[in-house]
Amino acid sequence: MVRLGKVSGSSFVSFFYLIVGIALLATLVQSSSPPLHAGLLGALSLVASYGLNRMKRWGLLLTVLIAFPGISLGCVTIYAVYNLFGLGLMEILVLSAIILYVAVLAFTTLYVIRKRDEFT
């Protein structure tokens, strides 16, 4: 039987940024007109994930720097989806996912700022 160790908050934050980076880069690849800002945020999220996993000070700084454009991008996307498209099932699912992304991004940023003394 495989035993998993205790999951710390820092490993959750690092995993979140890893998943976000992969998802943003996947949207870059799948889109017919690639949103370059999403690709840049995706690449920076992958780098931040590595820095957070290693508890490096530059990972903390990169995380805080990514938070501002990430939250802005999420809020603008929520506004655009809500105003440009009808509220069908797919739009509600997309809006729910983006709202969850913005909320977890804000939470993880505040968590990392709170734990800033643990970074080397």
SVG drawing of the C-alpha trace seen along z (x, -y; Angstrom):
<svg xmlns="http://www.w3.org/2000/svg" viewBox="-28 -43 46 45">
<polyline fill="none" stroke="black" stroke-width="0.4" points="0.0,0.0 1.3,-3.4 1.4,-5.9 1.3,-9.6 3.0,-11.9 1.4,-14.9 0.6,-17.5 1.8,-20.9 0.4,-24.2 3.5,-25.0 3.3,-21.8 -0.4,-22.6 0.6,-26.1 3.4,-24.7 1.1,-22.1 -1.5,-24.7 1.0,-26.8 2.1,-23.7 -1.4,-22.9 -2.2,-26.5 1.0,-26.7 0.1,-23.6 -3.5,-24.7 -2.5,-28.1 0.1,-26.7 -2.5,-24.2 -4.8,-27.0 -2.0,-28.7 -1.5,-25.5 -5.2,-24.8 -6.3,-28.3 -6.5,-29.4 -5.5,-33.0 -3.0,-32.4 -3.3,-34.6 0.3,-35.4 -0.3,-36.8 -1.7,-33.5 1.4,-31.7 3.6,-34.1 1.6,-33.6 1.8,-29.8 5.5,-29.8 6.0,-32.0 3.7,-29.8 5.8,-26.8 8.9,-28.6 7.2,-29.9 6.0,-26.3 9.6,-25.1 10.8,-28.0 8.0,-27.4 8.7,-23.7 12.4,-24.5 11.3,-27.3 13.4,-29.9 13.0,-33.6 12.8,-34.3 9.8,-31.9 8.1,-34.0 8.7,-37.2 7.6,-35.6 4.4,-34.4 3.5,-37.8 4.4,-39.3 2.2,-36.7 -0.7,-37.4 -1.5,-40.8 -1.8,-40.0 -3.3,-36.6 -6.2,-38.1 -6.6,-40.9 -6.7,-38.4 -9.3,-36.2 -11.6,-39.2 -11.5,-40.5 -12.2,-37.0 -15.2,-36.6 -16.5,-40.0 -16.1,-39.1 -17.7,-35.7 -20.6,-37.0 -21.3,-40.0 -20.4,-38.4 -22.1,-35.0 -25.4,-33.8 -25.4,-31.9 -25.7,-28.3 -24.3,-25.3 -20.8,-25.6 -20.5,-29.3 -21.5,-28.6 -18.9,-25.9 -16.2,-28.2 -17.2,-31.1 -17.2,-28.7 -13.7,-27.5 -12.4,-31.0 -13.9,-32.3 -12.3,-29.3 -9.0,-30.1 -9.1,-33.8 -10.1,-32.8 -7.4,-30.2 -4.8,-32.5 -5.7,-35.2 -5.6,-32.7 -2.3,-31.2 -0.7,-34.6 -1.8,-35.6 -0.6,-32.3 2.9,-32.7 3.1,-36.3 2.2,-35.1 4.9,-32.3 7.6,-34.6 10.0,-34.1 10.4,-30.4 11.8,-31.1 15.6,-31.2"/>
</svg>
